[in-house]
Amino acid sequence: VRLFSNFQSQVIFSNELPREGFERAGSFLLYDEIFASKDGENQELKAWIQEFKYSMAVPSGEDLKDFKNFPKYLELFIKKGGESLSRNHSLVVLGGGSLGDFGGFVASIIKRGVNLIQIPSTWLAAMDSAHGGKNGLNYGQLKNQLGTFYPAEKVFIVRPLLDSVPDEIKEQSYGELVKMGLVGSSQYFKDLMLEQRPALEFMWRFLGPCIEDKYAVVLQDPYETQEVRQVLNFGHTLGHVLEAHFGWSHGDSVLQGLFFALAWSVEKGFLSKHLHQQILKALSEKMDRAPATALAWYRPPAARVFHKKLLGDKKRDASGELLFVFLKNIGQPHMERVSVDAIVAEAQRQGWVR
Ligand SMILES: NC(=O)c1ccc[n+]([C@@H]2O[C@H](COP(=O)([O-])OP(=O)(O)OC[C@H]3O[C@@H](n4cnc5c(N)ncnc54)[C@H](O)[C@@H]3O)[C@@H](O)[C@H]2O)c1
């Protein structure tokens, strides 16, 4: 196990894809195959990809993170030049959070660890998953059961790359963005509530504070042993269940998990009804988002289905309880151990399950 004393990656904002800052000659580029398949589009990106001696395109998504598929991808990686990597070479990962999680894990085990460079290509990855050193593979229907802590040496935030992301994929970052805005220490969620324009129009303003807030939490408790880093799981308890059950994107699932956690915080008396209404209003007006339970198409599954999935949550302790993140105020999360039964009962009360 490599223990890192510093989880703070060097975050570099740039107007172009990086050509320096890591040793290129022997590095390996792992990238989302969408960048190879879009014929004729983004020639500059394609030319940049071709400058790498070793590279491999992979499909994004949870299948890439599925442990079942890992031997196949790892073998391909080794054949494509992964075996020639050595400690001082870099694995450069260009893609969203799924590529980052897969690539981060590979970087941590290949030759017992090579340098990791992340170039997030989705907003979710740029504001959240590329930072903080967690990676992960899924096992069966359960998310991130296998993984290591392995921070990237550098994270390049490339403006034209993120500007080119279609709106519907940009919107998938709302879950993690709102999460950080609610539990973090900066002002940006309050700004969002005051802003007149839709959130999509001022995403760049959120990005820096969101990243800073994440490092502020991670650096206090990098290995998640102090009951500090767990605040970043806000919205994830129900979120992961929804993601596995319905196959919704991670970001959308987390946002729905936040609606659940917020309503439960009100029920428990932690969060005022007034602030809850203000938050719901901001999410509806600026992001066009509402709890799925209020929407006509939502079909609540049976409670036992959720119960079984919650039992697989890796954050559950030996007594079968989970550290659940509630909210008291903006910037004031509150964690409490709750039983799986209590979560299911609350999910039933709110209409997430029947
Ligand atoms: N390690 C962590 O700390 C952490 C934190 C949050 C989420 N995650 C993980 O991240 C994953 C979700 O991340 P994601 O939403 O970025 O997933 P993703 O990698 O699946 O990307 C989402 C979609 O966007 C496409 N895409 C990527 N870049 C694009 C671009 N520039 N233009 C157009 N389309 C593009 C992908 O092909 C895919 O279809 C989940 O697996 C989640 O568990 C990890």
The ligand as a Gaussian input file, in Angstrom:
#p B3LYP/6-31G(d) Opt

LIG

0 1
 N      -13.917000       8.620000      -7.232000
 C      -14.753000       9.522000      -6.796000
 O      -14.462000      10.261000      -5.851000
 C      -16.090000       9.677000      -7.467000
 C      -16.927000      10.750000      -7.104000
 C      -18.132000      10.903000      -7.784000
 C      -18.479000      10.016000      -8.784000
 N      -17.646000       8.981000      -9.103000
 C      -18.002000       8.048000     -10.184000
 O      -18.033000       8.789000     -11.392000
 C      -18.932000       8.141000     -12.302000
 C      -19.849000       9.171000     -12.914000
 O      -19.086000      10.147000     -13.593000
 P      -19.533000      10.737000     -15.020000
 O      -20.937000      11.186000     -14.953000
 O      -18.483000      11.674000     -15.457000
 O      -19.552000       9.391000     -15.858000
 P      -19.080000       8.859000     -17.268000
 O      -17.606000       8.704000     -17.312000
 O      -19.873000       7.611000     -17.471000
 O      -19.530000       9.981000     -18.310000
 C      -20.894000      10.266000     -18.536000
 C      -21.192000      10.343000     -20.056000
 O      -20.541000      11.479000     -20.607000
 C      -19.819000      11.093000     -21.795000
 N      -18.724000      12.072000     -21.952000
 C      -17.564000      12.135000     -21.272000
 N      -16.873000      13.241000     -21.646000
 C      -17.616000      13.867000     -22.590000
 C      -17.434000      15.046000     -23.370000
 N      -16.375000      15.865000     -23.205000
 N      -18.386000      15.388000     -24.264000
 C      -19.490000      14.609000     -24.422000
 N      -19.725000      13.493000     -23.701000
 C      -18.797000      13.136000     -22.793000
 C      -19.398000       9.671000     -21.520000
 O      -19.060000       8.973000     -22.706000
 C      -20.662000       9.137000     -20.837000
 O      -21.624000       8.792000     -21.807000
 C      -19.666000       7.067000     -11.501000
 O      -19.143000       5.803000     -11.787000
 C      -19.371000       7.445000     -10.063000
 O      -19.401000       6.331000      -9.195000
 C      -16.461000       8.820000      -8.464000

